[in-house]
Amino acid sequence: MNDKKKYGFTTTTLHSDRQKGIEHGSLHKPIHTSVTFGYDDARDLATVFQGRQPGYRYGRQGNPTVSALEDKITRMEEGASTICFATGMAAIGALAQALLRAGDQVVSSAFLFGNTNSLWQTVALQGVDVAMVDATDVAKVEAAITPKTRIVFVETIANPRTQVADLARIGKLCAERGILYVVDNTMTSPYLFKPKSVGAGLVVNSLTKSIGGHGNALGGALTDTGTYDWAAFPNILDTYKKNASANWGMAQIRAKALRDFGASLGPEAAHHLAVGAETMALRMERECANAVAITQMLEADARVAAVYYPGLASHPQHALCKQLFRAYGSLFSFELKDGIDCFDYLNRLQLGVSASNLGDTRTLVIPVAHTIFYEMGPERRASMGIAESLIRVSVGIEDTEDLVEDFRQALDA
């Protein structure tokens, strides 16, 4: 590849590993299973530990296979650098572990993945103020900000009700206030959206989902887009201010979260995720087209009470999504009319698998209130608009006609 030429998304992803050379001419970065790395000169070992030259110290902090995946994600997000973690939740947890202190504040969207919501509750118990707001309205985000606000956190498309944050205006607000803007890009993926374009300083991706895409490996990533001035962040320790300020944030995250907390991505999982990523664009095109077809059918059926999908003209943020995203994603949810049992409906599906993952090649369905949001309790679910009959769907790459017919026959039955 010519480093001076800008290639398309899939071309760049396919040839990413080869940009730094691969052992023995392999087309994929090999799986390096060693957890320790030796040096002929002990002085080199010391300089690597001190951060004065690149190299590997110990598998918990880095590995050649994982590094190749980090480079791939960085290119996807058009960022400056990436750190991979064992899971997407570990990547989000790294924000609190490495960047927040008691007395700080996080302003977060109230429309969140259930485990992220649970994590912020834990962070709040540790002395960090967490303000949950309706992030579809930038005015509500602005009203919650205080002098102690360190992070504003949003998802692109909320799981499971598909609310879309006012991404660009929130980014502008954070830039004006010097606040770190963190965007979870999992529900859109780097193929559909680049959070860097709206001023995000850090981007979260659950690699388990659309990037890996096959439900065979867990992983998460934080990408520094290069847009945030880390010199303005008050919680950077002097230890990590040795190099250019652009590197301070990720240096502290790699040490205080990845090294100290130990949620490291293994090389075998990194390999699975890297290979899966090669077909992400192809999968997303099919999944998004399938989602449009199914939701249009469901919305037109009198037995369906509501359908939540940004690709429908009836969605409150449909116009915003059309401006921001390449397509509308593979996640939607819907409610059945009273008298139709959601469990019976799910059991009648022949292709939709009752399971809790997202971004898989197969279509996955789950009754939200009774599973992933059950722990919240009915009051918190009601505040988030989670109805008892709500079904979440992660659309796969099956043939469109087969999926539409399957969701229809389950209603007819």
C-alpha positions as CSV (number, residue, x, y, z in Angstrom):
1,M,0.0,0.0,0.0
2,N,1.1,3.6,-0.8
3,D,1.2,5.4,2.6
4,K,0.5,8.7,0.8
5,K,-2.7,7.4,-0.8
6,K,-6.1,7.3,1.0
7,Y,-7.7,3.9,0.4
8,G,-11.2,2.7,1.1
9,F,-12.3,1.3,4.5
10,T,-12.1,-2.4,3.6
11,T,-8.9,-2.1,1.6
12,T,-7.2,-0.3,4.5
13,T,-8.5,-2.9,7.0
14,L,-7.4,-5.9,4.9
15,H,-3.9,-4.7,4.4
16,S,-3.3,-3.1,7.8
17,D,-1.1,-5.8,9.3
18,R,1.3,-5.7,6.3
19,Q,2.1,-2.1,6.8
20,K,4.6,-3.0,9.5
21,G,5.8,-6.2,8.0
22,I,4.7,-9.7,9.1
23,E,6.9,-12.6,10.1
24,H,7.7,-15.1,7.2
25,G,5.4,-13.3,4.8
26,S,2.2,-14.2,6.5
27,L,-0.8,-12.3,5.5
28,H,-2.2,-12.2,9.0
29,K,-0.2,-11.2,12.1
30,P,0.6,-14.5,13.8
31,I,-0.6,-15.4,17.3
32,H,2.2,-14.6,19.7
33,T,1.5,-16.6,22.9
34,S,4.6,-15.6,24.9
35,V,3.8,-13.5,28.0
36,T,7.4,-12.3,28.4
37,F,10.0,-10.8,26.1
38,G,13.7,-11.0,26.5
39,Y,16.5,-8.6,25.5
40,D,20.1,-9.3,24.7
41,D,21.2,-6.0,26.3
42,A,19.7,-5.4,29.7
43,R,19.9,-1.7,29.0
44,D,17.3,-2.1,26.3
45,L,15.0,-3.8,28.8
46,A,15.4,-0.8,31.1
47,T,14.7,1.8,28.4
48,V,11.6,-0.1,27.3
49,F,10.3,-0.2,30.9
50,Q,11.0,3.5,31.2
51,G,9.2,4.3,28.0
52,R,12.2,5.7,26.2
53,Q,12.1,3.2,23.4
54,P,9.3,1.0,21.9
55,G,9.2,-2.7,22.9
56,Y,7.3,-5.3,24.8
57,R,7.7,-5.8,28.6
58,Y,5.1,-8.3,29.7
59,G,2.0,-9.8,28.1
60,R,-0.4,-8.0,30.4
61,Q,0.7,-4.6,28.9
62,G,1.2,-5.5,25.3
63,N,1.7,-8.2,22.8
64,P,2.6,-8.2,19.0
65,T,-0.7,-9.8,18.0
66,V,-2.7,-7.3,20.1
67,S,-0.6,-4.4,18.8
68,A,-1.4,-5.3,15.3
69,L,-5.1,-5.2,16.2
70,E,-4.7,-1.9,17.9
71,D,-3.1,-0.5,14.7
72,K,-6.1,-1.8,12.7
73,I,-8.6,-0.1,15.0
74,T,-6.7,3.1,15.0
75,R,-6.9,3.2,11.2
76,M,-10.6,2.4,11.3
77,E,-11.3,5.3,13.6
78,E,-8.7,7.6,11.8
79,G,-7.2,8.1,15.3
80,A,-3.8,8.6,16.9
81,S,-3.6,5.4,19.0
82,T,-5.6,2.5,20.5
83,I,-5.5,0.3,23.6
84,C,-7.3,-3.0,23.5
85,F,-8.9,-4.7,26.5
86,A,-10.3,-8.0,27.3
87,T,-13.9,-6.8,26.8
88,G,-15.8,-3.6,25.9
89,M,-16.8,-3.1,29.5
90,A,-13.1,-3.3,30.5
91,A,-12.5,-0.5,28.1
92,I,-15.2,1.7,29.6
93,G,-14.1,0.7,33.1
94,A,-10.6,2.0,32.2
95,L,-12.0,5.5,32.0
96,A,-12.9,5.4,35.7
97,Q,-9.8,3.4,36.8
98,A,-7.3,5.7,35.0
99,L,-8.9,9.1,34.6
100,L,-11.4,9.8,37.5
101,R,-10.9,10.7,41.1
102,A,-13.3,11.1,44.0
103,G,-15.1,14.4,43.7
104,D,-15.0,14.4,39.9
105,Q,-18.2,14.4,37.8
106,V,-19.2,12.4,34.7
107,V,-22.2,13.6,32.6
108,S,-23.6,10.5,30.9
109,S,-26.4,9.8,28.6
110,A,-29.3,8.2,30.5
111,F,-29.9,5.9,27.5
112,L,-27.3,3.3,28.0
113,F,-26.4,-0.4,27.7
114,G,-27.4,-2.0,30.9
115,N,-23.9,-3.0,32.0
116,T,-22.6,0.5,31.4
117,N,-25.5,1.9,33.5
118,S,-24.5,-0.5,36.2
119,L,-20.8,0.5,36.0
120,W,-21.7,4.2,36.5
121,Q,-23.7,3.3,39.5
122,T,-20.6,1.6,41.0
123,V,-18.4,4.6,40.1
124,A,-20.9,6.8,41.9
125,L,-20.6,4.7,45.0
126,Q,-16.8,5.4,44.9
127,G,-17.2,9.1,45.2
128,V,-17.6,10.3,41.6
129,D,-20.8,12.3,40.8
130,V,-22.6,10.7,37.9
131,A,-25.3,12.9,36.2
132,M,-27.6,10.9,33.9
133,V,-29.2,13.1,31.3
134,D,-31.3,13.0,28.1
135,A,-28.4,13.3,25.6
136,T,-30.7,13.7,22.7
137,D,-30.8,17.4,23.8
138,V,-27.5,19.3,24.2
139,A,-29.2,21.8,26.5
140,K,-29.7,19.1,29.1
141,V,-26.1,18.0,28.9
142,E,-25.0,21.7,29.3
143,A,-27.3,22.2,32.3
144,A,-25.6,19.2,34.1
145,I,-22.0,20.3,33.6
146,T,-20.2,21.7,36.6
147,P,-16.6,22.8,37.2
148,K,-15.9,19.2,38.3
149,T,-17.0,17.7,35.1
150,R,-14.2,15.6,33.6
151,I,-16.0,13.4,31.1
152,V,-19.1,13.6,29.0
153,F,-20.1,10.1,27.9
154,V,-22.6,9.1,25.2
155,E,-23.5,6.1,23.0
156,T,-24.1,6.8,19.3
157,I,-27.3,4.7,19.1
158,A,-28.6,3.7,22.5
159,N,-29.1,0.1,23.3
160,P,-31.9,-1.0,23.2
161,R,-34.4,1.9,22.5
162,T,-32.2,3.4,19.7
163,Q,-32.2,7.0,21.0
164,V,-29.5,9.0,19.2
165,A,-27.4,11.6,21.1
166,D,-27.0,15.1,19.8
167,L,-23.5,14.1,18.9
168,A,-22.2,17.1,17.0
169,R,-23.6,19.8,19.4
170,I,-22.3,17.9,22.4
171,G,-18.9,17.7,20.8
172,K,-18.9,21.4,20.2
173,L,-19.9,22.1,23.8
174,C,-17.2,19.9,25.2
175,A,-14.6,21.6,23.0
176,E,-15.7,25.0,24.3
177,R,-15.5,23.8,27.9
178,G,-12.3,21.8,27.6
179,I,-14.1,18.6,28.7
180,L,-13.1,15.1,27.5
181,Y,-15.8,13.8,25.2
182,V,-16.1,10.0,25.1
183,V,-18.3,8.3,22.5
184,D,-19.2,4.7,22.5
185,N,-19.3,3.7,18.8
186,T,-20.3,0.1,19.3
187,M,-23.8,0.4,17.9
188,T,-22.6,2.1,14.7
189,S,-19.1,0.8,14.3
190,P,-16.2,2.7,12.6
191,Y,-17.7,1.7,9.2
192,L,-20.9,3.7,9.8
193,F,-19.6,6.6,11.8
194,K,-16.3,8.3,12.9
195,P,-16.9,9.9,16.3
196,K,-13.7,12.0,15.6
197,S,-15.9,13.9,13.1
198,V,-18.0,15.3,16.0
199,G,-15.0,16.1,18.3
200,A,-14.8,12.9,20.4
201,G,-11.5,12.7,22.2
202,L,-11.8,9.0,23.1
203,V,-13.8,6.4,21.2
204,V,-15.1,3.1,22.8
205,N,-15.7,0.0,20.7
206,S,-16.8,-3.3,21.9
207,L,-14.8,-5.5,19.5
208,T,-17.0,-8.4,20.4
209,K,-19.8,-6.9,18.4
210,S,-19.7,-5.7,14.8
211,I,-15.9,-5.4,14.5
212,G,-15.2,-9.1,15.3
213,G,-18.7,-10.0,14.1
214,H,-18.8,-13.7,14.6
215,G,-19.5,-14.2,18.3
216,N,-16.3,-16.1,18.9
217,A,-14.1,-13.6,20.8
218,L,-14.5,-11.0,23.5
219,G,-12.6,-7.7,23.2
220,G,-12.8,-3.9,23.7
221,A,-10.9,-0.8,22.6
222,L,-10.3,2.8,23.5
223,T,-9.1,5.0,20.6
224,D,-7.5,8.4,21.1
225,T,-8.6,10.5,18.1
226,G,-6.0,13.1,18.7
227,T,-8.5,15.9,19.0
228,Y,-8.4,16.4,22.8
229,D,-5.7,18.5,24.5
230,W,-4.5,16.3,27.4
231,A,-2.6,19.2,28.9
232,A,-6.0,20.5,29.9
233,F,-7.0,17.3,31.8
234,P,-6.3,17.9,35.5
235,N,-5.9,14.2,36.6
236,I,-2.8,13.3,34.6
237,L,0.0,12.2,37.0
238,D,3.5,13.7,36.6
239,T,4.9,10.3,35.8
240,Y,3.1,10.3,32.4
241,K,4.0,13.9,31.5
242,K,7.5,12.9,30.2
243,N,6.6,12.9,26.5
244,A,4.5,15.1,24.3
245,S,1.2,16.0,25.9
246,A,-0.7,14.4,23.1
247,N,0.5,11.0,24.5
248,W,-0.3,11.7,28.2
249,G,-3.8,10.3,28.3
250,M,-3.1,7.0,26.7
251,A,0.1,6.5,28.6
252,Q,-1.8,6.8,31.9
253,I,-4.6,4.6,30.7
254,R,-2.2,1.9,29.6
255,A,-0.4,1.9,32.9
256,K,-3.2,2.6,35.5
257,A,-6.0,0.7,33.8
258,L,-4.4,-2.0,31.5
259,R,-1.3,-2.7,33.5
260,D,-2.6,-2.2,37.1
261,F,-6.1,-3.5,36.6
262,G,-5.1,-6.4,34.3
263,A,-8.1,-6.6,31.9
264,S,-5.7,-7.6,29.0
265,L,-6.9,-8.9,25.6
266,G,-5.3,-12.3,24.8
267,P,-3.5,-12.9,21.6
268,E,-5.9,-15.7,20.4
269,A,-8.9,-13.4,20.8
270,A,-7.0,-10.6,19.1
271,H,-6.4,-12.8,16.1
272,H,-10.1,-13.8,15.9
273,L,-11.2,-10.2,16.1
274,A,-8.6,-9.0,13.5
275,V,-9.7,-11.6,11.0
276,G,-13.4,-10.9,11.6
277,A,-12.8,-7.2,11.1
278,E,-11.8,-7.8,7.5
279,T,-15.4,-8.4,6.5
280,M,-17.1,-5.8,8.7
281,A,-18.1,-3.4,5.9
282,L,-19.6,-6.3,3.9
283,R,-21.5,-7.6,6.9
284,M,-22.7,-4.2,8.0
285,E,-24.1,-3.4,4.6
286,R,-26.2,-6.6,4.7
287,E,-27.2,-6.2,8.3
288,C,-28.4,-2.6,7.9
289,A,-30.4,-3.5,4.8
290,N,-32.0,-6.4,6.6
291,A,-32.9,-4.2,9.6
292,V,-34.6,-1.7,7.3
293,A,-36.7,-4.4,5.6
294,I,-37.8,-6.1,8.9
295,T,-38.7,-2.9,10.7
296,Q,-40.7,-1.6,7.8
297,M,-42.7,-4.8,7.8
298,L,-43.2,-4.7,11.6
299,E,-44.2,-1.0,11.7
300,A,-46.9,-1.7,9.1
301,D,-48.4,-4.6,11.2
302,A,-51.3,-3.7,13.5
303,R,-50.2,-6.3,16.0
304,V,-47.0,-4.4,16.7
305,A,-47.3,-1.5,19.2
306,A,-44.1,0.3,18.4
307,V,-40.8,-0.1,16.5
308,Y,-37.6,1.7,17.4
309,Y,-35.1,2.0,14.6
310,P,-33.3,5.1,13.3
311,G,-33.8,4.0,9.7
312,L,-37.6,4.6,10.0
313,A,-38.9,8.1,9.1
314,S,-41.0,7.9,12.3
315,H,-37.9,7.8,14.5
316,P,-37.3,11.1,16.4
317,Q,-33.7,11.3,15.3
318,H,-34.1,9.9,11.8
319,A,-33.0,13.2,10.1
320,L,-30.0,13.5,12.4
321,C,-28.9,10.0,11.7
322,K,-29.2,10.6,8.0
323,Q,-26.7,13.4,8.3
324,L,-24.2,11.6,10.6
325,F,-24.2,7.9,9.7
326,R,-23.5,5.9,6.5
327,A,-26.5,3.7,7.4
328,Y,-28.7,3.2,10.4
329,G,-27.2,0.2,12.1
330,S,-28.3,-3.4,12.8
331,L,-30.0,-2.9,16.1
332,F,-33.7,-2.3,16.6
333,S,-36.3,-3.1,19.2
334,F,-40.1,-3.4,19.1
335,E,-43.1,-3.8,21.4
336,L,-46.0,-6.1,20.8
337,K,-49.6,-5.2,21.3
338,D,-51.3,-6.2,24.6
339,G,-52.3,-9.8,24.6
340,I,-49.4,-11.1,22.6
341,D,-46.8,-12.8,24.9
342,C,-43.3,-11.8,24.0
343,F,-41.9,-15.2,25.0
344,D,-44.4,-17.0,22.9
345,Y,-43.5,-14.8,20.0
346,L,-39.8,-15.4,20.4
347,N,-40.3,-19.1,20.6
348,R,-42.1,-19.1,17.3
349,L,-39.1,-17.6,15.5
350,Q,-37.2,-20.1,13.4
351,L,-34.2,-18.0,12.5
352,G,-33.9,-15.5,15.3
353,V,-31.9,-17.0,18.1
354,S,-32.7,-16.1,21.7
355,A,-29.3,-14.9,22.9
356,S,-27.7,-11.8,24.4
357,N,-24.9,-10.8,22.0
358,L,-25.0,-8.0,19.4
359,G,-23.4,-7.6,16.0
360,D,-23.2,-11.3,15.2
361,T,-23.6,-12.9,11.8
362,R,-26.8,-14.5,13.0
363,T,-29.9,-12.6,14.0
364,L,-30.2,-12.6,17.8
365,V,-33.3,-11.7,19.8
366,I,-33.9,-11.1,23.5
367,P,-36.8,-9.9,25.8
368,V,-35.1,-6.9,27.3
369,A,-37.0,-6.2,30.6
370,H,-36.8,-9.8,31.7
371,T,-33.0,-10.3,31.0
372,I,-30.4,-7.6,30.4
373,F,-32.4,-4.8,32.1
374,Y,-34.0,-7.0,34.8
375,E,-31.6,-6.0,37.5
376,M,-32.6,-2.3,37.1
377,G,-36.1,-2.8,38.5
378,P,-39.4,-1.6,37.0
379,E,-39.0,2.1,38.0
380,R,-35.6,2.6,36.3
381,R,-36.8,0.6,33.3
382,A,-39.8,2.8,33.0
383,S,-37.7,6.0,33.2
384,M,-35.7,4.6,30.2
385,G,-38.8,3.7,28.2
386,I,-38.2,-0.1,28.5
387,A,-41.6,-1.7,28.2
388,E,-42.2,-5.2,29.6
389,S,-42.9,-6.5,26.1
390,L,-39.8,-4.9,24.5
391,I,-37.9,-7.2,22.2
392,R,-34.3,-6.3,21.1
393,V,-33.1,-7.5,17.8
394,S,-29.5,-7.7,16.5
395,V,-29.9,-8.3,12.8
396,G,-27.6,-10.8,11.1
397,I,-26.6,-11.5,7.5
398,E,-29.2,-14.0,6.6
399,D,-31.1,-13.6,3.4
400,T,-33.5,-10.6,3.7
401,E,-36.6,-12.4,2.5
402,D,-36.0,-15.3,4.9
403,L,-35.8,-12.9,7.9
404,V,-38.8,-10.8,7.0
405,E,-40.9,-14.0,6.5
406,D,-39.7,-15.4,9.9
407,F,-40.7,-12.3,11.8
408,R,-44.0,-12.2,10.0
409,Q,-44.9,-15.8,10.5
410,A,-44.2,-15.5,14.2
411,L,-46.9,-12.9,14.3
412,D,-49.3,-14.9,12.2
413,A,-48.9,-17.9,14.4
